[in-house]
Amino acid sequence: MANDWCWPYWPVVPLYPYGQRRTLIREVVVTILQAARLTMANDWRWPYWPVVPLYPYGQRRTLIREVVPETIWVFEQVQGIFYVVVPIRMTVIRLAAGGLLVYAPLAPTPECLRLLRQLEAEYGVVQAIVQPTVTGIEHKVFVGPFARQCPQATVYVAPYQWSFPVNLPLSWLGLPRQRTQVLNDPADYPHTDEFDWALLGPISLNVGPFAELTLCHRATDTLLVTDSLVSISATPPAVLELDPLPLLFHGRDQASEDLEDTPERRQRGWQRIVLFGLYFRPGDLEVLPLGKVWRLAQGAPSRRPATDWRSARQAYFGLLPWQWRPGWQAAFERASAAEAVRVAPILATVIFNRQPEAIQRWLETIQQWSFTQVIPAHFSAPVAATPEVVAAALSDPPPDAAADLSVLQRINRLLVGGERSPQDPLLG
């Protein structure tokens, strides 16, 4: 060991410990890595996650992409339950007069705000924040905290807002009282020199209405929607690749498999997440008896003695209460066909079929606009689409297997009696 620590040139600068110098690198590296992890954890921190406790809870990473150079950017995070996570998207548009408009804000984590401040430094501060949805609590929960970080912005809110079980004033939900404007009248729409505005709805759902504000940015021929339209990519979105755990969890065929990270498993996990997200319980999913689930969990890698508690918890302690039947990929291929714009099955089955005339009014309005791409708030974006393509997606939706729709149909009957068949076209 003495030879291992030997420093023969110590007489040049005769300082203790002279010719025997030990080097400690492991502790230094560990300290640096711990500091880096702490910095990242703070950068992704979302302290209000218990209000709407969705994965990834208090740690939300943000990905920014430029859609139109120097004009449109999308900020993306993920959220979901039981690792059924999908992108949730905020769109930022540069205003011609200076400043930015934000559509459907995200969780204002330090990372998200740092990326936003970079845009503000170059193009001006946020001038307008649009809360476009009435029913989407996963969007509404972020608006108040986000608005407080943009003190010069006016918050424009879709009309017909409601909350359950008690209707509360918007200020009680965190929106700044002096800077919030509910767009009850189309005459109140802001920035009409740059944007066309249209309200989809209201559509009665008994507990409260569905409504969504949609915008068309004329300079870039871009339509902004929240939940009304989606497009399913064939491969996992980049924001899901930042934390592949949900992809790996759902990419397993049985509980006994490790969470091995391979491109094939990520792809399989994405396909199954899509089917869960679209149909809740796809037709090719078999729910296992509780006793079998428990027995299979005993042989799962997360139950091995050497497995730490955190890893076991991430794998839900080996509990996997379903298995996929052969041929399940066909449902994904139908859902993602040509990555075309479509209406999500839950909206088509439970909401839009309530009042087709409301959909028709909205469609007649946007058919007067000029756009070539759509940016939804979930799944993939941007997606190439014109008014004619959107009209076709509503009047002639892609076929979904009856087995895939069975749970949504039961929800439809439970909520509103099922007066109209979900298989009927939304229009006509």
Residue, then its C-alpha position, 0 to 999 in steps of 0.5 A: m500500500a505504501n508503494d501505491w501511495c508513493w509521491p516521490y517528488w514531494p521534496v519540491v513542495p514539502l507538504y504533509p503527507y509528504g511522500q505518502r498520498r492517498t487518493l479518495i475518488r469514490e466518495v467524491v464521485v458519489t457526492i457529485l452524483q448525489a448533488a446532480r440527482l438533487t439538482m434534477a429532482n428540484d428542477w422537476r419538482w411539482p409540489y401540488w401533485p396531491v391535488v390531482p395525484l397522477y403519475p409521475y406525481g411530484q417529479r415532472r420532466t419537461l421536453i420542449r420542441e420547436v414546431v414552427p421556427e421562432t413562432i410555435w413551441v410545444f412543452e411536453q410532460v407525461q401523466g397518467i395512472f398505473y403507468v398508463v401515461v401519455p404526453i400532455r402538451m402546452t403550446v406557446i405561440r409568439l405574438a406579432a406585437g411582442g410577447l407570448l400566448v400560452y395554450a393549456p398550461l403545464a405544471p410550472t416546474p422549475e425546469c418548465l419555467r426555465l425553458l419558458r424564461q428563455l423564450e421570454a428573454e428573446y420574444g417577450v413575456v407571456q401576455a395571454i394564458v388560455q384555459p381551454t377546457v371545462t371538464g379536463i381537471e388534468h389541465k385546469v389544475f395547472v392554470g392557477p400556479f402557472a398564472r402566478q408565475c406570469p404576472q403580466a399575463t391575462v388568463y382567458v377561460a373557457p365559459y361554462q366552468w364547473s367543479f365537483p362536488v361543489n361549484l367554486p369561484l375561479s379565484w378559489l381554484g387559484l386563478p388571479r382574480q384581477r387578471t382572469q377573464v371568462l370568455n362568455d361572449p365571442a366579442d371578448y375573444p382576444h388577439t383576433d387579429e392573429f387568431d380565430w376562436a371557436l367554442l366546441g360545445p357546451i355538451s350536457l353530461n348531467v354532472g356538468p357540460f363539456a366545452e373546449l376552446t379551439l384556436c387557429h393561428r392564421a400566420t402558421d395555419t395551425l389549429l390548437v385543440t385540447d382533447s377533441l382530436v388526437s393522433i397516435s404515433a407508431t412509436p413512443p413519443a420522445v417525452l416518454e423515452l425520458d423515463p421509460l419505466p412505464l413503457l418497460f412495465h407494460g412491455r412485459d408479457q407476464a409478472s415473472e419478467d424483469l423490467e429489461d430495457t430493450p427497443e422491442r419492449r419499449q415499443r410493445g409497452w407504448q402500443r399497450i399504453v395507447l390501448f389502455g388510454l383509448y379504451f380503458r379495457p381493450g377487448d384483447l385484455e384478459v383480467l386474471p382472477l385475484g388468486k392467480v395474480w397473487r400466485l404469479a406475483q410470488g415469482a416476480p423479480s420484485r419479490r426476490p430477497a435482493t430487490d430493494w424496496r424502491s424497485a419492488r414498489q416501481a414494479y407494483f411488487g410483482l402484481l400484474p392483474w392482466q394478460w394480453r391475448p394473441g393478436w392484440q396488436a391489431a387494435f393498435e394498428r387500427a388506432s394508429a392507422a397512418e397516424a391520422v387525426r381522429v376523435a378519441p373513442i371515449l369522446a366519441t362514445v360518451i360525449f360527442n354522441r350526446q349532441p351531434e348538433a354541437i359538433q356540427r356547429w363547431l365543424e361549420t365554423i372551423q371549415q371556414w378557417s385555413f389550417t394545415q396542421v393540428i396540435p392536440a394536447h395529448f398523444s402526438a403533435p403536430v399532425a397534418a390535417t386540413p378542415e376537410v380531414v377533420a370533417a372526415a374524422l368526425s363524420d366517418p370515424p375509423p372503425d373500432a372493434a366492438a370488444d374494445l368499446s364495451v367498457l366505454q359503452r357501459i360508461n355511456r349507459l351509466l352516465v346518460g342512458g345511452e340514447r344514441s349508439p356509439q357506433d353511429p357517425l357523430l354527424g348526421 
